[in-house]
Structure formats: structure tokens, C-alpha cells
Amino acid sequence: MSLTGKLEDLGLADIFQILSIGKKTGSLLVRGKDIRAGVILKRGLVVKAEANILDGDIGDDLLKAGLIDEAGLQLARNIKTDLPEKSIARVLLELDSVKKESIDRIVKKRIEQVVYHLLLLEEGDFSFEPDELELRLPDLKDLGWVVSKGLSPEYLLMEGARTYDETHKFEEVLKEELSEEETGPEWFECSQPEFPREISSLRGLTQELRLPETPSEISLLILRFASDIFQRAVLFIMNDEILTGFGQFGLDLEQADERVREIALPIEDSPYFSRIVNDGRPFKGELEKEPLTELFIGEIGGNWPVEVVFYPIIAENRVVALLYCDNQPPGEPIGETPGLEIFVNQAGLALEKAILKQKLAERGE
């Protein structure tokens, strides 16, 4: 299925969601005013992304990270001149100048940068060609590199949005500081209280909850907030007393999103899960060992947590979703999370509005 159109009509987040849920394989090309970018997906996961606006190629990034030296990079460039069909990363690997794992790590950062820049686009064209695994962009000087473990579009959107939020917060702080330097303090200097990062995130993401479009968008915002605090998390949707996996971050698994969506936990088989859902309040403590909890931890990659937190999400006076979080690895203790608790409550209200909106749309009202 080919997909073409304008970003004004279908945003990047929606495009990624379509390709992810459909587990599509192919090439997504995006063209904006000053940007030409290409993204390769395999079974709904992003394995390569390049853009003409990135500074340098993979070789330059490896050099900046101290993973190769200038002599090794120059040798690889000389060889690549005679072998233009090979990427600089492939040449460096064949020269034993760098390990494959190091290339993967650098390329994942490049992929995040590409998606961040694409999120900034308000106008442009896009096209998706199924089963096309080459980036056919004349502006690209290098073919790039396919990472061994693909990145989920949901994760990339969260990272891109977080980078955007942090960049704009920094710009606002810088403007305030410059303004103070120009005008000087009117009366006396007074230190301002520093708000925890969690509370700062609450301010920004709460704004995005005011106009909910779909339950999926609200669920993505919940995961975005939690990713600032925890190492890994799984969001469940509650359907007929069964917790069904919906989304995740931090799971070190092949096709993690796909694996999570296959999880189904009948809470009637678990006194532990039943107690948490029926109580309807956040729970922090040990994860009790019973068949269903052991099955769950096995499904998300093992590594039994030292401490866990569950956040029930309530809409229409019932638990409609459940957020599981821990800090594995490395097993750091979990502190207080008042900001996330507040946000989860607000997300429940936003879900009610989104569900009502969907019901009205189905009735044609």
C-alpha cells in the first residue's frame, strides 16, 4: 500500500502510527522547505533514517564520540571514493576500525535527530513506498546504516517531543536571563524556587490534554510523561477484566511494541492484579510473585524489579487503563511522583472526553 500526501493534511505522528500499527516495511520520504529526509521501516520499526540537514555523516559522529580516530576515518573515506555504493559505516566496520554495536548506538541518535527535525515541519510532502529498503534521495551523500534492533515510532515521537519541550524551555530561560541582564533587577535579587523536572513536564503536557483527539494520543502522552521518571513502563488497556498491552518504553526486546501488544493478563487469575485494579489508586511496593506476575515479567524481558509502581487510569467511574513502571535496570529506588499522579488523573478526565467524542461521532451527532 503506497501512501502519499501533504503534512498539512496528515501529520508525522499520524503517519508513524499508521505504519507502526500496520507493521509496514518500506521507505518513507519527507520533503519540506529546507529538508529532505528518508526513513526505512521493517515490520513497523524504524531501522534507518537520514536527512540532508544533519551535520556530517556517521563517520563524523563516530569521530566526535571518540570511537574512531582521524587517520582511520580518512582511510575509510579514501576507500569509499572508489566504492560509492558502500556506506562510510560499512567501510569502517570492514576495516575493523569500529564495532557494530558502536555504530548502532551512534545511528540510533541520528535517527532520533531526524525524527525531531521532521516533527518541526508544518508543511511538506511525504510518500511511503512499501518493500522499498533503499533511501533514494539525491541530497544524501551517504547511504546510512541499518540498526540491528529497530526503534518503535512511538518511542521516537516521545523522544522528539521531549527534545522539543526541553529546547523551548531552554530558549525561554535564556530570553529571561538576557532580559534581566539588559534591565537589571528593579529592587533586589531574589532566588527563584527550582521546580522538579517532573512538575515542569506536568505544565507542558497538561496543555496538550486540553484538546484530546483520540484515546491513543492521550495514552502516548502518559508514556511520554512516565519516560522522564522511570527506566521502563508498560501501558495496559482494560477490556472485559483482561489487561491488554498497548504501549511501552525502555524494554530491551526485539519488536518490543509488537510483543507488548500480544500480552493479555486476565486479572481474575491474579489476586495481586485484582487488588490493584479494584482499589483504583496508585500502588508502590514489591511485585508479588505469582503465576501471572511471573508470566508478565517474562514477557517484558525478565529482570525481576526491586520495586514497582502501578497507576490506574479511571474514566467513566472505572479503571480503563493501567500504567506499570519500574527502574530495571539498574534497579534504582523509586521516589515520590506527585506530578505523574496528577497527570494520570487529568488523563482519565481527558479520556472521558475523547470516548464521548468517539461515541457522538459514531452516532453521527
Backbone torsions as a table, in degrees:
resi	resn	phi	psi	omega
1	MET	NA	112.4	174.7
2	SER	-77.0	152.1	-178.7
3	LEU	-140.3	118.6	179.8
4	THR	-135.7	155.2	177.7
5	GLY	165.8	-164.2	-179.3
6	LYS	-112.7	143.8	179.6
7	LEU	-65.4	-22.4	176.9
8	GLU	-65.2	-28.3	-178.1
9	ASP	-95.2	-32.8	-178.1
10	LEU	-140.3	110.3	-176.2
11	GLY	-73.0	165.6	-177.9
12	LEU	-60.4	-39.2	-179.8
13	ALA	-60.4	-42.0	178.8
14	ASP	-67.6	-39.6	178.9
15	ILE	-61.6	-47.9	179.8
16	PHE	-60.7	-39.6	-179.2
17	GLN	-64.4	-41.2	178.1
18	ILE	-61.7	-46.2	-177.2
19	LEU	-70.5	-33.9	-179.0
20	SER	-72.0	-50.9	-178.7
21	ILE	-63.6	-36.6	178.7
22	GLY	-80.5	-1.2	-179.9
23	LYS	50.8	48.0	-175.0
24	LYS	-78.7	148.1	173.3
25	THR	-118.3	130.2	179.4
26	GLY	160.4	-164.6	-174.6
27	SER	-118.7	126.3	176.3
28	LEU	-106.6	119.9	177.9
29	LEU	-110.1	134.0	-179.0
30	VAL	-127.7	133.0	179.9
31	ARG	-127.7	120.5	175.3
32	GLY	-116.3	-166.8	-177.1
33	LYS	-59.3	-48.4	-177.1
34	ASP	-122.0	11.5	-174.6
35	ILE	-129.9	139.2	170.5
36	ARG	-127.7	120.7	-175.5
37	ALA	-136.3	152.1	177.1
38	GLY	-133.8	139.9	-179.9
39	VAL	-130.4	129.1	177.4
40	ILE	-104.8	130.9	178.2
41	LEU	-119.8	145.3	172.5
42	LYS	-128.6	118.2	-178.8
43	ARG	50.9	43.1	175.2
44	GLY	83.4	1.3	179.3
45	LEU	-111.4	142.9	-179.7
46	VAL	-82.6	123.1	-178.4
47	VAL	-114.5	-13.6	178.9
48	LYS	-157.8	144.9	174.1
49	ALA	-156.3	134.2	177.7
50	GLU	-140.2	155.2	178.6
51	ALA	-150.3	151.9	-177.5
52	ASN	-72.0	-11.9	-176.5
53	ILE	-94.3	-3.9	177.5
54	LEU	-71.8	144.5	178.6
55	ASP	-78.6	111.0	176.6
56	GLY	75.4	-174.9	179.6
57	ASP	-112.1	-169.1	-178.0
58	ILE	-61.7	-36.2	178.2
59	GLY	-59.8	-43.7	178.1
60	ASP	-62.4	-40.6	179.9
61	ASP	-66.6	-39.2	177.5
62	LEU	-63.9	-37.8	179.1
63	LEU	-66.9	-45.2	179.6
64	LYS	-61.6	-33.2	-179.0
65	ALA	-81.1	-3.9	179.5
66	GLY	76.2	20.0	-177.9
67	LEU	-90.5	-16.1	173.7
68	ILE	-139.7	166.3	176.4
69	ASP	-106.9	169.5	-175.8
70	GLU	-63.9	-37.0	-179.7
71	ALA	-63.9	-42.8	179.1
72	GLY	-64.7	-39.3	179.4
73	LEU	-67.6	-41.2	-179.8
74	GLN	-64.5	-40.4	177.3
75	LEU	-60.9	-44.2	179.7
76	ALA	-63.4	-38.2	179.1
77	ARG	-66.5	-38.6	178.2
78	ASN	-62.5	-41.8	179.0
79	ILE	-67.4	-41.3	-178.6
80	LYS	-63.3	-29.3	177.9
81	THR	-57.5	-37.4	179.0
82	ASP	-86.3	-15.5	-178.5
83	LEU	-128.6	67.9	-174.6
84	PRO	-63.1	-18.9	-179.2
85	GLU	-76.4	-9.4	179.2
86	LYS	-100.3	142.7	176.5
87	SER	-77.7	158.1	179.2
88	ILE	-62.8	-33.4	178.7
89	ALA	-65.4	-41.2	179.0
90	ARG	-63.9	-41.8	179.4
91	VAL	-63.6	-45.0	179.6
92	LEU	-62.2	-38.3	178.9
93	LEU	-65.9	-43.6	-179.4
94	GLU	-68.6	-22.9	175.9
95	LEU	-85.3	0.4	-175.8
96	ASP	59.4	29.6	179.3
97	SER	-83.5	-18.0	-176.4
98	VAL	-156.2	153.9	178.9
99	LYS	-86.8	152.0	-179.6
100	LYS	-59.5	-38.5	-179.6
101	GLU	-62.3	-36.5	179.7
102	SER	-67.9	-39.9	177.4
103	ILE	-62.5	-45.8	179.3
104	ASP	-56.0	-44.1	-177.3
105	ARG	-62.8	-44.0	179.7
106	ILE	-67.3	-42.3	-177.0
107	VAL	-66.7	-34.8	177.2
108	LYS	-60.5	-38.0	176.7
109	LYS	-66.1	-37.7	177.8
110	ARG	-65.0	-40.5	178.3
111	ILE	-60.2	-44.4	178.6
112	GLU	-60.5	-40.0	179.4
113	GLN	-64.3	-42.4	-179.8
114	VAL	-61.0	-48.2	-178.6
115	VAL	-63.0	-38.9	177.6
116	TYR	-58.4	-47.7	-179.3
117	HIS	-65.4	-35.1	178.8
118	LEU	-68.3	-33.6	178.7
119	LEU	-64.1	-23.9	-179.5
120	LEU	-77.6	-16.1	-176.7
121	LEU	-72.1	131.1	174.1
122	GLU	-105.4	-22.1	179.3
123	GLU	-134.4	150.1	177.6
124	GLY	153.9	178.7	179.2
125	ASP	-115.8	152.4	175.2
126	PHE	-139.7	154.9	174.8
127	SER	-150.1	137.4	177.0
128	PHE	-119.0	124.2	178.1
129	GLU	-110.6	114.8	-178.7
130	PRO	-65.3	144.4	175.6
131	ASP	65.7	7.2	175.4
132	GLU	-91.4	116.7	-174.0
133	LEU	-111.0	15.5	175.8
134	GLU	-116.7	143.3	175.7
135	LEU	-86.2	110.0	-177.7
136	ARG	-102.7	73.8	178.4
137	LEU	-125.6	119.0	-177.2
138	PRO	-65.1	-22.7	-177.9
139	ASP	-75.5	-15.1	-176.5
140	LEU	-84.3	128.9	-179.7
141	LYS	-87.5	-16.3	-177.7
142	ASP	-135.7	151.2	-175.0
143	LEU	-79.6	-11.4	179.7
144	GLY	80.6	-161.5	-172.7
145	TRP	-149.8	139.3	177.4
146	VAL	-93.0	120.0	179.9
147	VAL	-74.2	150.5	-176.3
148	SER	-71.4	-33.1	176.8
149	LYS	-115.4	114.8	-178.5
150	GLY	-66.0	155.6	179.0
151	LEU	-101.9	137.5	-179.4
152	SER	-73.5	139.2	176.9
153	PRO	-56.9	-35.2	179.2
154	GLU	-61.3	-44.1	178.9
155	TYR	-62.2	-44.1	-178.3
156	LEU	-64.7	-37.8	177.4
157	LEU	-65.9	-40.0	177.8
158	MET	-63.5	-44.8	-179.9
159	GLU	-64.8	-42.0	179.1
160	GLY	-63.1	-43.2	179.5
161	ALA	-66.1	-37.9	179.6
162	ARG	-66.7	-42.4	177.6
163	THR	-60.7	-41.6	178.6
164	TYR	-60.8	-47.0	-179.5
165	ASP	-60.7	-46.0	-177.0
166	GLU	-66.4	-38.7	179.5
167	THR	-62.8	-45.0	-177.9
168	HIS	-71.0	-33.1	175.8
169	LYS	-64.8	-41.5	179.3
170	PHE	-62.7	-42.2	-180.0
171	GLU	-62.9	-39.9	179.6
172	GLU	-65.3	-43.4	178.8
173	VAL	-62.7	-42.5	-179.5
174	LEU	-62.2	-43.1	179.0
175	LYS	-61.9	-41.3	179.9
176	GLU	-63.7	-42.7	-179.0
177	GLU	-65.6	-42.1	178.7
178	LEU	-64.7	-38.4	179.0
179	SER	-64.2	-39.9	179.0
180	GLU	-65.8	-37.6	179.9
181	GLU	-65.1	-36.6	-177.8
182	GLU	-73.4	-40.2	-174.3
183	THR	-94.9	-28.8	-177.3
184	GLY	77.9	158.4	179.1
185	PRO	-68.5	135.1	-176.2
186	GLU	-74.0	-38.3	-179.2
187	TRP	-117.5	-66.4	179.3
188	PHE	-156.8	159.9	-179.4
189	GLU	-80.9	139.5	-179.0
190	CYS	-142.4	127.7	-177.4
191	SER	-71.4	135.6	179.4
192	GLN	-90.9	144.9	178.5
193	PRO	-65.4	140.0	178.0
194	GLU	-91.3	121.5	179.8
195	PHE	-85.8	140.9	175.9
196	PRO	-58.1	152.8	-179.0
197	ARG	-57.9	-33.7	-178.6
198	GLU	-61.6	-40.8	-179.7
199	ILE	-70.7	-36.7	177.0
200	SER	-62.4	-41.7	177.7
201	SER	-63.8	-37.3	-179.7
202	LEU	-58.8	-42.3	-179.7
203	ARG	-59.9	-48.8	-175.9
204	GLY	-67.7	-47.2	-174.8
205	LEU	-74.0	-26.8	177.1
206	THR	-61.8	-34.8	177.3
207	GLN	-59.8	-37.8	-177.2
208	GLU	-74.4	-15.8	178.7
209	LEU	-83.4	-8.2	-173.1
210	ARG	-71.8	-29.0	-179.7
211	LEU	-123.9	71.5	-177.1
212	PRO	-68.3	139.2	177.9
213	GLU	-103.4	-52.8	-177.6
214	THR	-139.1	155.8	174.1
215	PRO	-57.6	-32.3	179.9
216	SER	-63.2	-42.0	179.4
217	GLU	-64.8	-40.0	179.1
218	ILE	-66.4	-40.8	178.5
219	SER	-62.1	-38.3	178.6
220	LEU	-65.3	-37.2	177.4
221	LEU	-64.8	-38.4	178.2
222	ILE	-61.4	-46.1	178.9
223	LEU	-64.5	-37.5	178.1
224	ARG	-60.1	-45.5	-179.4
225	PHE	-63.4	-48.3	-176.8
226	ALA	-63.0	-30.1	-177.5
227	SER	-68.0	-16.9	175.5
228	ASP	-77.7	-14.8	-171.1
229	ILE	-115.8	-39.3	-172.0
230	PHE	-113.6	162.5	178.8
231	GLN	-80.0	-37.1	179.3
232	ARG	-150.2	156.1	-178.5
233	ALA	-158.3	155.6	174.0
234	VAL	-133.5	132.0	176.5
235	LEU	-104.0	124.8	178.6
236	PHE	-105.7	147.6	169.4
237	ILE	-105.2	137.4	-177.7
238	MET	-94.0	116.9	178.9
239	ASN	-133.4	115.1	176.4
240	ASP	50.3	50.9	177.4
241	GLU	63.7	21.4	176.1
242	ILE	-123.1	128.4	175.3
243	LEU	-86.3	114.5	-178.3
244	THR	-108.5	129.3	-179.8
245	GLY	-61.2	136.1	-179.5
246	PHE	-120.4	-46.6	-177.5
247	GLY	-154.5	170.9	-176.3
248	GLN	-160.5	167.4	161.8
249	PHE	-149.7	153.7	174.6
250	GLY	83.5	0.7	-179.7
251	LEU	-83.7	125.7	-179.1
252	ASP	-90.1	72.2	-176.7
253	LEU	-134.4	150.8	169.2
254	GLU	-68.1	133.0	178.7
255	GLN	50.7	52.7	-174.3
256	ALA	-58.2	-43.4	-178.7
257	ASP	-62.7	-41.9	179.7
258	GLU	-64.8	-42.4	179.8
259	ARG	-62.5	-41.3	-178.5
260	VAL	-65.2	-40.3	-178.7
261	ARG	-66.6	-15.8	178.3
262	GLU	-88.5	-7.7	-179.3
263	ILE	-75.6	131.4	175.5
264	ALA	-139.3	117.0	-175.9
265	LEU	-117.7	106.1	176.5
266	PRO	-73.5	112.6	-171.9
267	ILE	-69.3	-18.9	178.1
268	GLU	-64.9	-19.6	177.9
269	ASP	-87.6	1.7	-175.0
270	SER	-136.4	108.2	174.0
271	PRO	-58.7	-33.1	-177.8
272	TYR	-66.3	-54.4	179.5
273	PHE	-64.1	-38.5	-180.0
274	SER	-60.9	-41.7	-179.3
275	ARG	-62.9	-42.3	-178.8
276	ILE	-66.7	-44.7	-178.7
277	VAL	-67.8	-44.3	-177.6
278	ASN	-67.9	-32.0	179.3
279	ASP	-69.6	-37.1	176.0
280	GLY	70.7	16.7	179.0
281	ARG	-124.5	156.1	178.2
282	PRO	-57.3	141.8	179.3
283	PHE	-126.9	130.8	173.8
284	LYS	-127.1	129.6	-179.6
285	GLY	166.2	-157.0	-180.0
286	GLU	-78.5	149.6	172.9
287	LEU	-89.4	110.5	-177.1
288	GLU	-67.1	141.5	179.9
289	LYS	-85.8	118.5	173.7
290	GLU	-153.0	166.5	-173.9
291	PRO	-51.7	-41.6	-175.4
292	LEU	-73.6	-38.2	178.3
293	THR	-69.5	-37.0	177.3
294	GLU	-66.0	-38.2	176.1
295	LEU	-63.0	-44.0	-178.7
296	PHE	-61.9	-49.9	-179.0
297	ILE	-63.2	-36.1	175.7
298	GLY	-62.9	-37.6	-179.0
299	GLU	-68.5	-28.9	-178.0
300	ILE	-98.3	14.3	171.8
301	GLY	108.3	9.9	179.6
302	GLY	77.2	-153.3	179.9
303	ASN	65.7	76.0	-176.1
304	TRP	-59.2	128.4	-174.3
305	PRO	-75.1	149.2	174.9
306	VAL	-73.1	-39.0	-177.2
307	GLU	-150.3	146.8	-178.8
308	VAL	-134.0	163.2	172.9
309	VAL	-134.1	136.6	172.9
310	PHE	-117.4	135.5	176.7
311	TYR	-121.5	103.0	174.2
312	PRO	-68.9	138.2	178.6
313	ILE	-110.7	119.1	-170.4
314	ILE	-109.6	130.9	174.6
315	ALA	-143.5	141.2	-178.4
316	GLU	54.9	39.6	175.7
317	ASN	63.5	27.3	175.6
318	ARG	-149.7	158.5	177.6
319	VAL	-75.3	116.4	-179.3
320	VAL	-105.1	-15.3	179.7
321	ALA	-155.7	161.5	-179.3
322	LEU	-142.0	125.4	179.5
323	LEU	-101.4	122.0	176.4
324	TYR	-104.5	133.7	179.5
325	CYS	-138.0	146.3	169.9
326	ASP	-151.6	179.8	-179.5
327	ASN	-118.0	40.0	177.4
328	GLN	-98.5	140.2	-30.7
329	PRO	-70.8	167.6	8.7
330	PRO	-99.9	11.9	177.9
331	GLY	87.9	28.5	179.5
332	GLU	-67.4	148.9	178.4
333	PRO	-63.6	150.7	-179.3
334	ILE	-96.0	124.6	179.3
335	GLY	-86.9	-168.1	177.5
336	GLU	-74.4	144.2	-176.9
337	THR	-131.5	59.7	-177.9
338	PRO	-62.4	-36.2	-178.9
339	GLY	-63.0	-44.2	-179.5
340	LEU	-67.1	-38.6	178.6
341	GLU	-61.7	-42.4	177.7
342	ILE	-63.3	-44.1	-177.2
343	PHE	-64.8	-39.8	179.0
344	VAL	-62.2	-40.4	177.0
345	ASN	-62.3	-43.1	179.1
346	GLN	-67.7	-34.9	178.3
347	ALA	-64.4	-35.2	176.6
348	GLY	-61.8	-42.4	177.2
349	LEU	-64.8	-40.4	178.7
350	ALA	-65.4	-36.2	177.7
351	LEU	-63.8	-39.6	177.3
352	GLU	-57.7	-44.9	179.4
353	LYS	-63.8	-42.3	-178.2
354	ALA	-66.8	-40.4	178.7
355	ILE	-64.4	-43.3	177.9
356	LEU	-61.8	-41.3	179.6
357	LYS	-61.6	-41.1	179.0
358	GLN	-65.4	-41.9	-179.6
359	LYS	-63.1	-41.8	178.8
360	LEU	-64.8	-38.6	179.2
361	ALA	-65.2	-38.5	179.5
362	GLU	-66.5	-31.9	178.8
363	ARG	-82.5	-10.0	-178.7
364	GLY	78.8	23.7	-179.0
365	GLU	-92.7	NA	NA
